[in-house]
């Protein structure tokens, strides 16, 4: 007999991960808010140490975030297509990745669409 409804997620959580997340939240909360975020520009940065590609210097933060939002949208679409090919645990892992990408894109778009401080 095939199950129609999946098992509910377990409440299991790795205590080390929980502690690391708590430490990260405290650190982020203590960071000063920089009102000049969108006045910043990118610095040259290779994609990876052995990559032929790098981020160009001098791109303003807003333009860079727009590009990141587009990249995340593309990643989301690739994940959606890949999910249809997967089965079992693979499908669950891909769906997890889809949701992570969607959340990251939502944060970037919220930054771009949010009110600007004078």
Phi, psi and omega per residue, in radians:
X1 nan 2.344 -3.098
X2 -1.622 2.314 3.114
X3 -1.309 2.329 3.105
X4 -1.558 -0.674 -3.096
X5 -1.821 2.229 3.127
X6 -1.240 2.806 3.076
X7 -1.118 2.531 3.090
X8 -1.183 2.671 3.122
X9 -1.115 2.598 3.124
X10 -1.434 2.793 3.110
X11 -1.559 0.102 -3.141
X12 -1.078 2.361 3.076
X13 -2.597 2.362 3.141
X14 -1.158 2.124 -3.117
X15 -1.050 -0.581 3.118
X16 -1.166 -0.700 3.100
X17 -1.135 -0.728 3.126
X18 -1.079 -0.740 3.123
X19 -1.162 -0.712 3.121
X20 -1.111 -0.719 3.111
X21 -1.122 -0.706 3.123
X22 -1.109 -0.758 3.110
X23 -1.077 -0.745 3.125
X24 -1.108 -0.752 3.118
X25 -1.067 -0.750 3.129
X26 -1.106 -0.782 -3.141
X27 -1.074 -0.785 -3.136
X28 -1.149 -0.655 3.140
X29 -1.154 -0.471 -3.117
X30 -1.503 -0.173 -3.138
X31 -1.238 2.358 3.087
X32 -1.212 2.534 3.112
X33 -1.398 2.238 -3.128
X34 -1.741 1.852 -3.110
X35 -1.185 -0.275 -3.096
X36 -1.679 0.461 -3.090
X37 -0.956 -0.780 -3.077
X38 -1.365 -0.067 3.052
X39 -1.576 -0.080 3.138
X40 -1.385 2.726 3.068
X41 -2.129 2.769 3.125
X42 -1.262 2.736 2.994
X43 -1.929 2.714 3.102
X44 -1.067 2.299 -3.106
X45 -2.681 2.078 3.124
X46 -1.176 2.619 3.121
X47 -1.084 -0.727 3.036
X48 -2.623 2.896 -3.063
X49 -0.997 -0.576 -3.100
X50 -1.860 0.317 -3.076
X51 -1.458 2.596 3.012
X52 -1.436 -0.197 -3.048
X53 -1.907 2.617 3.086
X54 -2.611 2.867 3.055
X55 -1.348 2.299 3.111
X56 -1.244 2.485 3.061
X57 -1.343 2.698 3.011
X58 1.538 0.115 3.095
X59 -1.477 2.281 -3.100
X60 -1.243 2.761 -3.011
X61 -1.061 -0.686 -3.122
X62 -1.124 -0.783 3.114
X63 -1.104 -0.682 3.113
X64 -1.126 -0.729 3.119
X65 -1.152 -0.643 3.061
X66 -1.052 -0.763 3.127
X67 -1.131 -0.719 3.101
X68 -1.074 -0.738 3.115
X69 -1.055 -0.707 3.106
X70 -1.157 -0.722 3.103
X71 -1.093 -0.721 3.128
X72 -1.173 -0.635 3.083
X73 -1.102 -0.746 3.099
X74 -1.098 -0.746 3.124
X75 -1.092 -0.684 3.115
X76 -1.084 -0.766 3.141
X77 -1.157 -0.683 3.089
X78 -1.109 -0.763 3.124
X79 -1.074 -0.741 3.125
X80 -1.034 -0.767 3.126
X81 -1.159 -0.699 -3.113
X82 -1.189 -0.590 -3.132
X83 -1.030 -0.651 -3.137
X84 -1.140 -0.432 -3.134
X85 -1.486 -0.450 -3.032
X86 -1.412 2.962 3.075
X87 -2.586 2.712 3.073
X88 1.055 -2.301 -3.080
X89 -1.106 -0.582 3.123
X90 -1.042 -0.768 -3.127
X91 -1.093 -0.729 3.114
X92 -1.106 -0.724 3.124
X93 -1.144 -0.707 3.138
X94 -1.162 -0.734 3.108
X95 -1.082 -0.657 3.085
X96 -1.063 -0.741 3.115
X97 -1.141 -0.699 3.110
X98 -1.013 -0.823 -3.111
X99 -1.152 -0.650 3.095
X100 -1.109 -0.754 3.127
X101 -1.148 -0.743 3.116
X102 -1.054 -0.749 3.135
X103 -1.146 -0.724 3.115
X104 -1.095 -0.738 3.128
X105 -1.138 -0.679 3.122
X106 -1.089 -0.694 3.113
X107 -1.127 -0.806 -3.137
X108 -1.088 -0.794 -3.136
X109 -1.160 -0.590 3.078
X110 -1.142 -0.648 3.062
X111 -1.121 -0.731 -3.118
X112 -1.234 -0.613 -3.062
X113 -1.593 -0.198 -3.073
X114 -1.209 2.877 3.118
X115 -1.193 2.556 3.115
X116 -1.619 2.395 3.062
X117 -1.451 2.460 -3.119
X118 -1.213 nan nan
